[in-house]
């Protein structure tokens, strides 16, 4: 009987810990605005996809977006946060993100991400041009190529 009570106590403790960790992970996802950021990113991606795939109807987009709710994002993200953070770490993160500095950081994420993506794209394009020019020079190509010799008629 004592063994049964001990085993049940261990399971109950694990269940209670799991519930509090889950609640904290959900709170952390929500405080960080990860749910809103994910939905915003999804909407942007769908609009970009529509540009390249015009067969995607407005009705499909509307229905798709209505299916992905902040609650579903939180439900999907919370286990990921629980995987990487302990409960005490989540407590500290929640405390930080509730602070003025944490709130400022959260509010700046979209702008920082947008500018970072633009800067990374620019760096990638500039680097590609330099590398291409260097490899073309190494191979003996000119950019632009020299003009074609004029044809002369033999008479």
C-alpha positions in Angstrom: 0.0 0.0 0.0 2.8 2.4 0.9 4.5 1.6 -2.4 1.2 2.5 -4.3 0.9 5.8 -2.5 4.6 6.6 -3.2 4.1 5.9 -6.9 0.9 7.9 -7.1 2.6 10.7 -5.3 5.4 10.7 -7.9 2.9 10.8 -10.8 0.9 13.5 -9.2 4.0 15.6 -8.6 5.0 15.2 -12.2 1.5 16.1 -13.4 1.4 19.3 -11.2 4.9 20.3 -12.3 3.9 19.7 -15.9 0.8 21.9 -15.5 2.8 24.8 -13.9 5.5 24.5 -16.6 2.9 24.5 -19.3 1.1 27.5 -17.8 4.4 29.4 -17.6 5.4 28.5 -21.1 2.1 29.7 -22.4 2.4 33.0 -20.4 6.0 33.4 -21.8 4.9 32.9 -25.4 2.1 35.4 -24.9 4.2 38.0 -23.1 6.9 37.8 -25.7 4.2 38.4 -28.4 5.4 35.3 -30.3 1.8 34.4 -31.1 1.1 37.8 -32.7 4.5 37.8 -34.5 3.9 34.4 -35.9 0.5 35.4 -37.2 1.8 38.6 -38.7 4.6 36.7 -40.4 2.2 34.1 -41.7 0.0 36.8 -43.2 3.0 38.5 -44.9 4.1 35.1 -46.3 0.7 34.3 -47.7 0.5 37.7 -49.4 4.0 37.1 -51.0 2.8 33.6 -52.0 -0.3 35.0 -53.7 2.0 37.2 -55.9 3.7 34.1 -57.2 0.7 31.8 -57.1 -2.3 33.8 -58.3 -4.5 30.7 -58.3 -4.7 31.0 -54.5 -8.1 32.5 -53.9 -8.9 35.3 -51.4 -11.5 32.9 -49.9 -8.7 30.3 -49.2 -6.5 33.0 -47.6 -9.4 34.3 -45.4 -10.3 30.7 -44.3 -6.6 29.8 -43.7 -5.9 32.9 -41.6 -9.1 32.4 -39.5 -7.9 28.8 -38.6 -4.6 30.0 -37.2 -5.5 31.7 -34.0 -3.2 33.1 -31.3 -4.4 30.3 -29.0 -3.3 27.7 -31.5 0.1 29.3 -31.9 0.5 29.3 -28.1 -0.6 25.7 -27.9 2.0 24.7 -30.5 4.8 27.0 -29.1 4.5 26.3 -25.4 6.0 22.7 -25.6 8.9 24.1 -27.5 9.6 26.7 -24.8 9.2 23.9 -22.1 11.8 21.9 -24.0 14.5 24.6 -23.8 13.7 26.4 -20.6 13.4 25.2 -17.0 10.6 26.5 -14.9 12.9 28.9 -13.0 14.3 30.2 -16.2 10.8 30.8 -17.5 10.0 32.7 -14.2 13.1 34.9 -14.9 12.1 35.5 -18.5 8.5 36.4 -17.6 9.8 38.8 -15.0 12.2 40.4 -17.6 9.6 40.6 -20.4 7.1 42.3 -18.0 9.8 45.0 -17.2 9.9 48.2 -19.2 13.1 47.1 -20.9 11.6 43.7 -21.8 8.5 45.4 -23.2 10.7 47.8 -25.2 12.6 44.8 -26.6 9.4 43.1 -27.6 8.0 46.2 -29.3 11.2 46.6 -31.3 11.4 43.0 -32.6 9.4 43.6 -35.8 11.5 46.6 -36.8 14.8 45.0 -35.9 13.8 41.8 -37.8 12.7 43.9 -40.9 15.9 45.9 -41.0 18.0 42.9 -40.3 16.4 41.0 -43.2 16.9 44.0 -45.5 20.5 44.5 -44.4 21.3 40.8 -44.8 19.7 40.7 -48.3 21.8 43.8 -49.3 25.0 42.2 -47.9 24.2 39.0 -49.8 23.6 40.8 -53.1 26.8 42.9 -52.7 28.8 39.8 -51.8 27.4 37.8 -54.7 28.4 40.6 -57.2 32.0 40.8 -55.7 32.5 37.1 -55.8 31.1 36.8 -59.3 33.4 39.6 -60.6 36.4 38.0 -58.9 35.7 34.5 -60.3 35.0 36.0 -63.8 38.3 37.9 -63.6 40.1 34.7 -62.5 38.5 32.8 -65.5 39.5 35.6 -67.9 36.1 37.0 -68.5 35.4 40.7 -68.7 32.3 42.3 -67.3 30.8 43.6 -69.6 32.4 41.5 -72.3 34.5 43.3 -75.0 32.6 44.4 -78.1 32.3 42.0 -80.9 34.8 42.7 -83.7 33.2 44.4 -86.7 32.6 42.1 -89.7 34.5 43.1 -92.8 33.4 42.0 -96.1 36.0 40.3 -98.3 35.8 41.6 -101.9 
